[in-house]
Amino acid sequence: MIRWLDSISTHKTPGRCIRTSRLALLVLAIGVSLAGTALAEDDPGAHHHAGHGDGLLPRPDDYAPIGVMGQHTHPKGGFMASYRFMRMHMQGNRVGTTQVGVPEVLTDYMVSPTEMDMDMHMFGLMWAPSDRVTLMAMIPFLDVSMTHISRMGAVFETDATGLGDIGIGALVELFAKQGNQLILNAGMTFPSGSIDRTDITPMSAPDTTLLPYPMQLGSGTWDLKPGLTYNGRMDWLSWGSQAIGTFRIGTNEQVYRRGHEYLINGWGAWKALDWVSVSARLEWRQWFNYSGRDTRLMGPPFVVVPTADPSLRAGKRLDIGPGLNFVIPGQFLRGVRLAVEMLFPVYQDLDGPQLQSDWTLVVGTQYDW
């Protein structure tokens, strides 16, 4: 199996990417092996699971803030269905840590983006074949819109809607003792999201034209998502942290690859009442430039808009935000949770000009049984 994984990781992937892909694939292979071991050698009395608090109600802080995914396991035979709505609003351009105005962007480009909204509907399902292993699947639907202004003063909007990249994975409990739990995340997404979305612009009218990179709905590649998650809790307080990487394998059908990504989360939640908790979260995200480019988009030195430049896609950002988490009292809706979270950037450093984040809203519900 390792020989087969190694052959995949080297396919159409230059030097540094080969080593990174091999490491990511090795982590995923270890996760699959651990999952198999856990299924074969399960000790249900030794494990800690979110979603099964003490008393008549599940704890409102059994799970992390709603914006964190792949954070908890379930007991053997447990199911959970979830729905999340996320809106990210981006407004204004930034080069490095400095905001730049539209006139500055139009000095080098014929068109400047001014703002962007990305709506995501995420449907999730989790099932635990073992006390130590929980399997999960995530199906995203995206609606992306971006507003632009040209040198001639024309304002126009482009839109793209559809299925994103579907994710699957296994959460393997590595350690659980006295309110502390360590989980191995072994996930991946496959290229179900389109990289061929088009729309009409003033320059292409009445025909459509291919939309730039941020408007495409998927990566076009098979992406591995290995990571680790830690959970801790006491009577009235819970906390946790998570580190997840996204490693792109090979190149897509247009012979380019999105940059790898790294995500680190830390959170804490205070159980204010039996049915409500207040949370706070820090999120650090870093992403890298593309490898190759989509030759259907006009390349350097005649790039029309900065969003079509694959060398201006990298960046890093620190977000912070509060959240509220509720469980519904009563037996009829036992197991239903409602949650909301709002994130605001406190630091952004972008390879720009690139649209900067303004705020992110996440609301959702989770039901386990």
N, C-alpha and C positions, 0 to 999 in steps of 0.2 A: 504493500500500500504506500509506503514512504517513497518508493521508486516512482510510482504513478503520480503522487503529489508533486514530486520534484520536477517531473516532466511538464506538468501543467504550469508550474510557477516560472519556468524558463521560456515558455512559448511567447514570442514576440515581445520580450521584456528585457531591456538593456540592463547592464551591470548592477547599479545600485538597487534597482527595482527587483532584480532576481533575488538578492539577499533578503530584502524586506519581505517579498512574497513567500520565500521559503520559511522565514520565521513565523509569519502569520499562519501559513498552512500547517506548520508544526504545532502551533498553539491549538488550532482547530482539531488536528489529529489527536492531540493529548486529551482535548475535551471529549471527543467521541469515545476514546478508550476509557476515560474515567466514567462516562455515562454508562458504558457497557458493564464496567465493574460494579457501579452503583446499582444497576438493575439486577445484577446477579447476587450481590451481597448486601442486602438492605436490612437495616436495623431500625425499625420505625420508632423505637423509644429514644433514640439518641439525637433526634433532629429538632431544629427550631424552624417554625414556619410562620411567615407573616400571614395575617388574615384570620388568625385563630387566637384572639386575645382572651383574657380571663373575664368572667362575668357573663351577663346576659347578652351583651352586645360585643361584636368585634371592636377592636380598638380603632379609633379614627386615624391614628398614626401608624397602623400596621404596615402601610405602604409608604413609599417615598412620595414627595411632591409629584403631582400629576405629569409634569414635564419629563420625569425620569422613567425610562423604559428598561425592562429586563432586570428588575431590582430584587425580586422576591421569588421564592419557591412555594409550592403547595404540597399538602400531604398526599399520599398515594390515592389515586382516583379522583383528586380534586380538579375542578374545571373553573376557569374564569373567562368571561367575555368582557370586553372593554370597548369604549369609544372615546376618542379624543378629537377635539377641534383646536387647531393651532392657527393663529394669525400672526405673521411677522410683518411689521411695517418698516420700510427703509426709506429714508429721505435725506437728500443732500449727498454730495460726493466728498471723498476723503483721499488724500495721498499721504501714506504713512499715518501719523497721528494728527495731521493738520487738515481741517476742513477747507475745501476749495469751492468757489462759486462757479455757476454755469459759464460765465464769460471766460474763465480760465480754462475750463474743459474744452470749450469751442475754439480755443486758440489752436489746438492740435487735432481736433476731430470735427467732422461736419455735424454730428449729432451728439447731444449729451442726455443721458438718463437723468431724471429729476426725482422720481420716487417709484417704489415698487411695493406691492402687497402680495404675499404668498399665503393662501389659505390651504390647510391640509386637514382632511378628514381621515383619521387613522382607526381602523377596525382591528381589534386584536383578539386572539384566542389562546388560552394556556391550558395544558392538561398534564397531569403528573402521573406517569406510569409507575413511579417509585417515590418513596419518601425523599430520596436524594436527587432525583432528576425531574425537572419540569420542562416540557417542550412548549414552544411558542411559535406563533405565526402572526405577522403584522401586514395588513393590506392598506396602503395609502392611496388616497385620491387627492389630486392637486389642482388648484386653480390659481394661476399666476398672472398678474397684470403689471405692466411697467409703462410709466409715462415718460415721454421724451420731448425735447425741444431742439429744433434745428437752427443752423446759423441764420436762416431766413426768418426765424421767429415762429415757424409752424409747430404747434403742439399736437402730439398724437399719442395714442395708446396702443400697445400690443397685448394680446392675451393668449394663454395656452392652458388647456384643461384636459385632465385625463388621469389614467392610472399611473402611479409611480412604481418604484422598484419594490417588489414584494420581499419581505424578510422572513426567514425561519431561523430557529436556533434552539439550543439546549442550555438550561441553567443547571449546573452541577454543584451541589453543596459539598464543599471541601472540608468545612469545619463548622461545628455548632456546639456551643457550651455557654451556659450561664448568661443568656441574653445576647451573645455575640455569634455572628454567622459570617462565613466567607464563602462566596459563590464564584465559580468559574463561568464566564459567559463565552459560549461558543456559538456564534451566529454568522449568518451570511445573507446577502441579498442577491437576487438574480435579475437580469436586465429586462424587466417587464415594462419599464417606463420608456416613453418615446424619446429619441434624440433627433426627430425629423419634424418637429412642429413648425408650422409656417403661419404667417399673417400678412395682411396688406399694410404697407407703409407708404408715405407720400412719394418716396423714390421708386417704389415698385408698382404703384397703382396703374392699371386696375388688377395687376397680377399679385399673387402672393410671393413672399420671399422667406427663406429660412431664417428663423429667429436665432439670436445670439445665445451663448452658452447658459446664462442664468435662467433663460426662459424654457429650456428643455426640461423634460419631466423625469429623466433617468440618467444614469451614468453610461449605459450601454455595455457595461462590463460586469462580470461576476465579482462581487466585493465581499471580502471576509471581514468579520467584526468580532475579533477576540477581545476579552477584557476580564476584569476582576471587580467584584462588588462586595463591600463590607456593610453589614447592618449591626447596629447595637441598640439596646433599649433597656430602660428601667421602668419603674411604676408609672411615672408621669412624663417621661422624656424618651425620645428616640432620635437616632442620628445615623448617618451613613456616608459612604463615599463610593465612587465608581470611576473607573478608568476604562475607556473603550477606544479601540483603534479601528479605522476603516482602511483596508488595504485593497487597492484595485489590482485585479489580475489581468495581465496582458493589455490589449487595446480593443476598442470596440470596432464595429464594422466600418466606421469612418477613419480608422487608424489613428485615433487619439485616445488619451486616457485622462480622466480627471485626477487631481492631486489626492494623495493620501490625506487622512484627517485624524485628529486626536481630540478626544473629549474627556474632560475630568470634571466630576461633580462632587460637591460636598453639601450636606444638608443637615438640618436639625428640626425637630418638631416637638411642640409642647402640647400635651393633652389638657386643654383648658376645661373640658367637660367630658362626660362619658361618650358624647356623640359628636364632638367637634375638637379639632386640633389646629394650631397655628404653626406654619412652617416658614423657614427661610432657606434659600439655596444660593450657592455660588457655582457658576458654570464657566470653565475655561475651555475655549474651543480654538483649535489651530488647524488651518488647512493650507495646502500647498498648490503651486502652479501646475497647469496641465502639461502633459507630455505629448508633443505633436499638436496638430490642429485639424479642424474640420476644413478641408479644402473647398467646400461649398461656400464658406464665408471668405470675403475678401481679406487677404493677409497683408502683413507689413510690406512696404511702408504706406499702404493706402487703406488702413483700417478706418471705417466710417464712424464707428461708435466704440468706445472703450470696452463695452461688454462683449465685443467680438474678438478681443485680443486675448489669446490663451496665456500670455505672459503677465496678465494683470488680474489673476484670479486668486492669488494667495492672500492670507490675512490671519489675524488672531484677535480674539475678543474675550473680555471678561464681563459676564452678566451677573447681576444680583437681583433677587426678588423675593417678595412674600407670597404666601399661599394659604389657603383655607381648605380643610378636609373634613367631610361630614360622613357619618353613618346614620342611616334612617332607623329610628327606634321602631320596635314592634316586630312581631314574627312574620307578618305578611311580606315585608320588604327586607327581611334580615339578609345581610350579605351585600346590600347595595350601598355603594359609596359615591359621593359627589365631591368634586374637587375643582378648585380654580387656582391659577398661579399667574403672576405677572412678572416679567423679567425686563430689566433695564440695563443697557451697557454702561459700564463705568470706565472701560478702556477699550480702544479699538486702534489697531495698526494694520493698514490695508495697503497692498500693492495696487496703487491706484493711478488715475482716478477710478474709484469704485464706490458704489452706493454703500452708505453706512447704515447700520441698524439703528432704529429709533426705539422700538419696543416690541415685545413678544407676549401674546396672551395665549394661555392654554387652559381649556376647560374640558372636563370629561366625567365619565361615570364608569364604574367597575362593579361587576356582579360576580361573586364566586359562590359555588355550591359543591 
